[in-house]
Amino acid sequence: MSPENSIHPGESGRAGRRDELRSVIAMSVPIVITMCSRMAMDVSDFVMITFLGDDAQAAMLPAQVLLWSYIVFGLGVVTILSTFVSQSLGRGRPADCGAYAWQGVYLALVLAVIGLACRPFVPTLVHWIGHDLPVQQLEVDYIRVAILTVAPTLAVAALSNFFNGIHRPRVTMWASIEGILVNAVASFVLIFGIGGLPKLGIAGAAWGTVIGNVYQVLRLGSRLCGPAYHAEFRTRSTWRFDGGKMLNILRTGGPQGVQFVSDVVVWAVFINVLVGTCFGKVHLIATNVVWQYIRISFMPCLGVGVALTSLVGRAVGEGNPERAMRLTRIAVTGVATYMGVCALVFLFARHELIRLFNDTPAVVTIGSHVLICAAVFQVSDALCVGYNSALRGAGDTLWPSMVFIITHWLVIIGGGWLMVHYVPQWGSVGPWIAATALIVLLGMLLWGRWHGRKWMKINIFCHDAASMPASPVVEAEPATV
């Protein structure tokens, strides 16, 4: 029996706590590796792009943020699949797990078609933002290719949330590791024109991402439809469109999708306008460099958060909210400790960290100041990730989404605008101070929401025709570290 299944309701002694800790670690480690592999994909592309010059270095992050402003709606919606799958597992409805995975794939295809229809408007949008003309052209070159990643990116997210939801995160982990290797090789060959192929520059990085994501879809799809998962979850029999399940996904995941779009749009305005347009290329490069380190601190914690969503979802599905509370306490303590260590590294090695990417004196000075802001909000960011992930596992998405949307626009955009206009001598550090204030505030608000326990009254299966438990819980494969 796996660690997840060995803890009974009400068990809270030393042995129970030890088993719960093992459950969190066993679920988190593969997912953290998965999240870090995607981070490694982006960082490796960024490192290769640095050899193309400052214009390419300045264009990379704004182009990615603009693209993700669209993709994240779908990501926000399909992320909720982990909650539905894990709660269905806890309720003893294994066939529903596979059915929810298929609905996520269909949603990915629809959003991909809409994204391709918007492709002709990319140059107009980039020109409206108003970066330097060479930077604009590189941003357009990247986005025109990278928009092809919409379908595979969202399909990978849907399938990954299925495997995470049934507590099989190692399937996603191996697909991600293989995907990053495929992406790295493809990007290197296409960016620099190896082996007689044309030198595509920044567009080659986008093509590498497309190829890596397509590989992951094929890898995960073959596992989903394989005989082992069909025997357990009827994955080849539950492929049909299910209106009730799709309504459940959109009702619970829709607010989260809107929130994800709002968050990325806010950060896109922050990076492109409050930093890039207001203060110029040097500040934009410094923010690009700092962003790579924020990813290093944030992505492992996001991986723990994904694991926590599945663990909380299953505990809620089994009718054991107290176990959900204990698992959340363990996970939040772990990510807060890790991000606290990152804060110390950012603070005391800030100059050296910036020089690893760019040794221009102005970039080092600005970037080191921004890293101080990043150090300040690290622990609060851990609280945001931990408690928001736990709330998602319980199906509590509307209240957190509204809080995220309102505070992001008021504090980052409103506060950042005030910083730019009233203390312009602070440069891009002013908007970063506003961002720091936001993350500290959100950490406190989400802590209060989780401990208020309103999530215990939520039922996410209201549109599902078969909403009551009907069969024994499927035994998850033993999770090992």
Buried (B, 14 or more C-beta within 10 A) or exposed (E): EBBBBBBEEEBEEEEBBEBBBBBBBBBBBBBBBBBBBBBBBBBBBBEBBBEBEBBBBBBBBBBBBBBBBBBBBBBBBBBBBBBBBBBBBBBBBBBBBBBBBBBBBBBBEEBBEEBEEEEEEBBEBBBEBEBBEBBBBBBBBBBBBBBBBBBBBBBBBBBBBBBBBBBBBBBBBBBBBBBBBBBBBBBBBBBBEEEEEEEBBBBBBBBBBBBBBBBBBBBBBEBBEEEEBBEBBBBBEBBEEBEBBBBBBBBBBBBBBBBBBBBBBBBBBBBBBBBBBBBBBBBBBBBBBBBBBBBBBBBBBBBBBBBBBBBBBBBBBBEBBEBBBBBBBBBBBBBBEBBBEBBEBBBEBBEEBBBEBBEBEEBBBBBBBBBBBBBBBBBBBBBBBBBBBBBBBBBBBBBBBEBBBEBBBEBBBEBBBEBBEEEEEBBBBBBBBBBBBBBBBBBEBBBEBBEEEEBEEBEBBEBBEBBEBEEEBBEBEEBEE
